[in-house]
Amino acid sequence: MDYEGFKKEIYALTGINLSYYKEKQMKRRIDALIRKHDIDNYEKYIERIKVDRQLFNEFINYITINVSEFYRNPEQWEILEKDILPHILAKSRSPRIWSAACSTGDEPYTIVMILNKYLPLDSIRIDATDIDEQALERARTGIYNYKSIEKLPADLCRKYFEKKGDLYCIKEEVKKCVRFYKHDLLADRYPSDCDLIVCRNVLIYFTEEAKNMIYTKFSKSLKDGGVLFVGSTEQIIMAAKYNFNSLRTFFYIKGNVD
């Protein structure tokens, strides 16, 4: 079985279309994972993950590249707090916010903490999605190590976490603000009428075709005047074709800048 055949088998098994991921990068990751288990070809690996749930879950977690942390790129979160959220809240005091490809929940929980400077927790509702069920389960649990929270401002850490030994547990009132559920950016229906979509450091792994499709759908998901917040390596080329204009670096507004 060659890599093309492997991709077809994975699509039938998981619904994940590996053709939308950059092939050289993804194939290298998958080949390394297979070698780790002393399996010498794609066909044998497919047979193993069909019967071994732990191996199957490891594969899903591995290809979805769950790398996340609270307050990643702090200067961008400061822009969100001081410039972007006031713009959004001027239009709606109950903004619809979607954290796409949220991994283990670090980003949606960070949004809650920042938004709480403007709104009470009981009025904050955020949709947070990912393709990886294991990552979502960790997000719902809300328990993190020091490395995950080391860039978070100390006042936020004190206010929103309880320290238990070497672990940091996010408080229940913060958890209640976020609804986590499974979603595939390449296949599933997108939320609508969003005021803010946060999708960071994910699209760098996709092909240009896939990125074009996702940006088009993000644009349709946003209200006019809504904002897309992307990662530090994901500036959108020719943003105007998606009806986006640059609001600040890594922040794109749907429609014209006021």
Secondary structure, 3 states (H helix, E strand, C coil): CCHHHHHHHHHHHHCCCHHHECHHHHHHHHHHHHHHCCCCCHHHHHHHHHHCHHHHHHHHHHHCCCCCCCCCCHHHHHHHHHHHHHHHHCCCCCCCEEECCCCCCHHHHHHHHHHCCCCCHHHCCEEEEECCHHHHHHHHHCEECHHHHCCCCHHHHHHHEEEECCEEEECHHHHCCEEEEECCCCCCCCCCCEEEEEECCCHHHECHHHHHHHHHHHHHHEEEEEEEEECCCCCCCCHHHHCEEEEECCEEEECCCC
